[in-house]
Amino acid sequence: MNTNDRVLIVDDDPSLLAALVRHLGERFTIVTTECGENALELIRTQAPFAVMLCDMRMPGMDGIEVLRRAMELSPETIRVMLTGNPDQRTAIDAINQGEVFRFLSKPASITALTAVINEALHRHNELSHFNDLERIAHFDALTGLPNRILLADRMRQTVVQCQRRSTATAVAYIDLDGFKEVNDTYGHAAGDILLATVAQRMQQALREGDTLARMGGDEFVALLIDLGSGGDCETILERLLQAAAEPVVFDTAVLKVSASIGVAIYPRDGQNAERLLEAADQAMYQAKRTGRNRYHLLASE
């Protein structure tokens, strides 16, 4: 579970900030700033903050805007608003919109601040633990790519979007040629380095919005969305072949594989995610049978 105890406090009163550091510094790791713009820069450039306390009324960018932008930059940070405004309507609206976790009226006692920070830290750790479990459930540990569970969900969503927009999507089933020989010759450590490196290169070959997932072993699937026609994907497929074939250096060895890619196009090769994946797998075996280091479109048979 995450044990981050870093707290960012934003207030334009330097004497208040100094007092908070003095009283809270023994319990938490406190970072302070008097300016909302500086607070956002700290979030961008420093290690993650577990909790952020921000005054509602400050010169320049007000606390509402600072907290809204902080949520976009670091959604895992738990945000608390400090307000001296006797009308709490704005603060309550911010809570309802999800921009802040709690608000405290100023002046707030050290006891009240400590209690709220502890509550926010507990919430942060709960979310971090949940996010860790989500990553384990939906992402491949070696490559960091989506796994087959997350891919299936994205494919189902993509089919629905294609139906609404009348666009095409390609499912490319990728198998690395020669990977077993690398593993047998150089060992599993070399195989892992090869898989992770090739996965990163193939991911870079895709467009923004496309998905590369690891199915297991040396098999991957690329989901290519928003295609005007099936032929639009061929440039991307060529880039995938080049990325897979680029040598990988491991110690003094140069590791080389290639890729056999089978491609199915929605809607012509299948009307749902399961059928498209089966069709792409079938086309991949045809690519292997006809020479490897190539792609094969199912409908070209």
C-alpha positions, 0 to 999 in steps of 0.5 A: 500500500502507498505510504506517501505522506507528502502534503502541499499547502497553498496559502497567500499568508506566509505567517500561516504557512510558517505556523503550519510547517512548525506544528504539522512538520513532525507528523507529515512531509509539508511543502508550502507555496503562497501562489496557485501557479507555483503550486501547479508547477510543484505538482508537475515537477515534484514527486506526487503529493498525497494531499493538497490543502488550498486556500479558496481566496488568493490573489491571481488564480483563486483556490477553486481554479487551482484545485480544478487544475490540480485534479487534472494534473494529479487526480490521485492527490486528495484535495482539501479546501480552506475557506474563510467565506461564511457562505460555503455554497461555492465550497459545497459545489466544488465537493459535489463536482469532485474537485475537493474531498473536504473543506475547512473553515478558517481559522482552523485549529491544528487538531482539525487540520491534523484530523482532516489530513489523516482522513485524506491520507487514509483515502489516498492510500485506499485509492492507491491500493485499489489502483495497484489492484487494477493495474495487476488485473488489467496490465501485463507485468513485464511490458506494462501493456494492457492484458487480454482482459482490458483488450477485450473490454476496449474491443467491445467499446470500439465495436460499439463506436464503429457501429455509431460512426460507421467506421472500420477497425482493424484487429492485428494478431502479432506473433514473434517469429524466432522468439523460442530460439532466442529463449532457448539460446540465451535464456529467459532474461534475454527473452524478457528484455527482448519482449519488453523492448519490442513491445515498446517499439511496436507501441511507438509505431501505433497512432494515438488512440490505438491499443497494443496488448500482450496476450501472453508469451510472444503474442500481442494484439494491436487494435487500430481504430477509426480507419476510413477503410481496411487499406488505411491500416497497411502503413501501420502494419509495415511500421509494426513489422519494422519495429519487431525486426529491429535487433535488440542488444543483450550483453554481447549478443544481438537478438533478432526476431520478426513478426507474423501479423494476421489482420481482421477488419470490422465489420467485414471479417466479424461483427463482434470482438470475439469473432474478430480476434478469432479471425485475426488469429486465423490470418496470423497463422496464414502469415506464418505459413506463407513465409513469416515477417509479413502481415496477412489480411483475412479477406485477401484469401 
